[in-house]
């Protein structure tokens, strides 16, 4: 995907609210430094996967009693979905740099580049940043998988985070 194609994917036109990019430093192994913690990315990965498994509503009678319907509505994609609201609030509360890194990780995870392209992709994400980052990311199918793949290119996994934070 070219930089021009990504512009349409970065959540809209203009750099509203954009700040100048903060240069990504380099670790001793020449990997870029992430502004967002692995724990935050892993939280988003887990929540995005919860959201991705939602199905279209199967019945239109919202006046039904959830226990009578075996709580099926919990698994349905509805506009007032609490997982979506939680993710949107969490992403919206991130700093500019954390949001930019999240978008860049998503792009790398979906194959728009590799970790070697980090600086260029991050610069593009900085230029396209606006107040709709959460909406853009939540509208990205397979967001959790893309973020996990982006982290994997840094040599990180969310497995340990999931084991610590999920009831099994």
N, C-alpha and C positions, 0 to 999 in steps of 0.2 A: 504494500500500500504506500502510495506516495504521500509526501507531506501535505499536498493539496487535498488528497482524499481524506486524510485524517482530520482536516479542519472541520469537515462536516460531521465528524464523529466525536468531536471534543465538547459537545454540549452547546453549540450555537456560535453565532458570530461575535466578533469583537473580543477584546481582552478586558472586558469590564471587570474591574477589581483586580486586574493583573498587576503584579509587582515585578520588578526586574528579577531575572532568574538568579538564584543563589547557586554558585558553581558547585557541582557535585565533586566532592573530594575523592581521594582514592585510598583504599585500604592498602596494606603492605602487599597484597597480591593483585593490585591494580583493579580491583572491583570498585565500582562507584559506591559512595556512601549513601545509604538511604536516610532520608529525613524522617521517615515514618518507622516506628518500631515493628518488629516481626509480630509481636503479640497483637498489635492493632490490625495488621494485615490479616493475621490468622483469624481474629474475631470476625472480620468482614467476610473472609472465606467461608467460615462455618455458617454465618447468618445468611449469606448470599445463597449457599447451597440449600438451606432451609426454604428460602423464598423460591428458588428455582424448581423445587419439587411440587409446588402448588399446581393444581389443576383448575380448569375452567369450572365455574359453578355448574352443578348438575341439576339443580332445581331452583326455581325462581321464587319460591315461597319463603321469604326471609322471616315470616311470622311463625315458622315452625319451631318446635321445641328442640334445641340441640341434642339433649339426651335421647329423644325419640328418633332422631336422625343419626344416631351413633357418632355424633360430633363430626360428621363429614365436612361441615363448613370450615373447620380448622385447616383442612387440607385443600381448600379452594382459594383461588386467587381472587380476592375481592379488593375494591378500592381502599377500604379502611383496614387493610391487613396490618396487624401490629408488628410483624417482622419487617415489612417494608418501612413502616413509620420509624421503627427503631434504627434500621440501617440508615435511612435518610437523615435522621437527627445525628447519628454518630458521625457520618461522613461530613455533614454540614458543620459540625463542631471542630473538625480537624483544621490545622493551620494551613495556610496557603501552600507551603512546601510539602506538607503531608498529602494534601489533595493532588498536587502535581505529581508526586511520586506514585500515588495510587493509580492515576491515569496512565502514567508511563509504564508501570508494572503490568497493567491491563493490556496495553498495546504490545508489549514484549511477549506476554503470555499468549496472545492470540496470533503471534507470528509476524507482527509488523516490523520486527527487527530483533536483534539479539542484544545481549548485555554490552557488546562492543559498540552498539548504536545508542547507548544510554544517553549520552550528553546531547546528541542531536534530537532524540525523541523527547527528552525532558525539556529542552528549549522550546520545542514545538508545543508541548503541553502547557508551558508557562505562557506562551503567546496566545493560546486559545482559552486560558482559564477564565471562568466567569462564575456567577452565582448559581449556576445550574449543574454543578459537578455531580451532586448526589443523584439528580434526575438522570443525567447522562449515564452514569455508572449503573444505576438500577435498571435502566433500559437496555443494558448490554446483556444479551443472553449468555449464559455460562460464565458470568462474572467471577464466581468463586473458582472455577477451574482455571480461568485466565490468570487470576491473581496468584493461585498456587503454582502455576507453571512459571510465572514471572519470578516468584521467590525461588523456585527450584534452580533458575539460572544463576542465582546468587549463592546456591549451595544450601538453601534453607528449606525446611519442611514444616508443615503445620501439624504433623503427627503428634509430636510431644505436647504441643499446646492443646490439641483435641483430647489427648489422654488425661491431661491435668484438669480440664474444664468441663468435660462432658461426662454425664453419668452413663456408665456402661452396664 
